[in-house]
Amino acid sequence: MNTSEKLELVADLLSVSPTDITPETPLKSLDTWDSMAALSLVILLEEQFGRADVGGSEIKRLESVADILDLMNAPQST
């Protein structure tokens, strides 16, 4: 899956148009980045990318769309 496709997944998760976000977009600037979006992200990462290792501490550190993309690209830690 390429970056554009991953950005589309993030946009869908956040209920925004893919043209409205870039990797540099701060999550705090998006009204739809809330606890439900964070929970949905955890599920997305597990189902689409096998990242069953992502929890609350990782989610709290997310500051931008690029941070989400990094989680999508990183191998699952053991």
C-alpha positions in Angstrom: 0.0 0.0 0.0 1.5 3.3 -1.0 1.4 6.6 0.9 -1.5 8.0 -1.1 -3.6 4.9 -0.2 -2.7 5.2 3.4 -3.6 8.9 3.4 -7.0 7.9 2.1 -7.4 5.4 5.0 -6.5 8.2 7.4 -8.9 10.6 5.7 -11.7 8.1 5.9 -11.0 7.4 9.6 -11.1 11.1 10.3 -14.2 11.8 8.1 -12.4 14.3 5.9 -11.5 14.5 2.3 -8.1 13.1 1.3 -7.3 16.5 -0.2 -7.9 18.2 3.2 -4.9 16.5 4.9 -1.2 16.0 4.3 1.4 14.2 6.4 2.2 17.6 8.0 -1.4 18.2 9.1 -1.5 18.5 12.9 -4.1 16.2 14.5 -5.1 18.9 17.0 -6.3 21.0 14.0 -8.8 18.3 13.0 -12.2 18.5 14.9 -12.7 14.8 14.2 -9.5 13.7 16.0 -11.1 12.5 19.2 -11.2 9.4 21.4 -13.5 7.6 19.0 -11.1 8.3 16.1 -8.2 7.1 18.2 -10.0 3.9 19.0 -10.9 3.4 15.4 -7.2 4.0 14.5 -6.1 1.2 16.9 -8.6 -1.1 15.2 -7.5 0.0 11.7 -3.8 -0.6 12.6 -4.6 -4.1 13.8 -6.8 -5.2 11.0 -5.0 -3.6 8.0 -1.4 -3.6 9.2 -1.2 -6.3 11.8 -0.2 -3.8 14.5 -1.8 -5.4 17.6 1.0 -3.8 19.7 -0.4 -0.2 19.5 -2.0 1.1 22.7 -2.9 4.2 24.4 0.6 5.4 25.1 1.5 5.4 21.4 -1.8 7.1 20.5 -1.2 9.9 23.0 2.1 10.7 21.4 0.6 11.2 17.9 0.8 14.8 16.8 0.4 14.7 13.0 -0.9 12.6 10.2 2.7 11.7 9.5 2.9 10.1 13.0 -0.1 7.9 12.0 1.6 7.0 8.7 4.7 6.1 10.6 2.7 3.6 12.7 1.3 2.1 9.5 4.9 1.7 8.1 6.6 0.4 11.2 6.9 -3.3 11.8 5.0 -4.7 14.8 7.1 -4.7 17.9 7.3 -7.8 20.0 
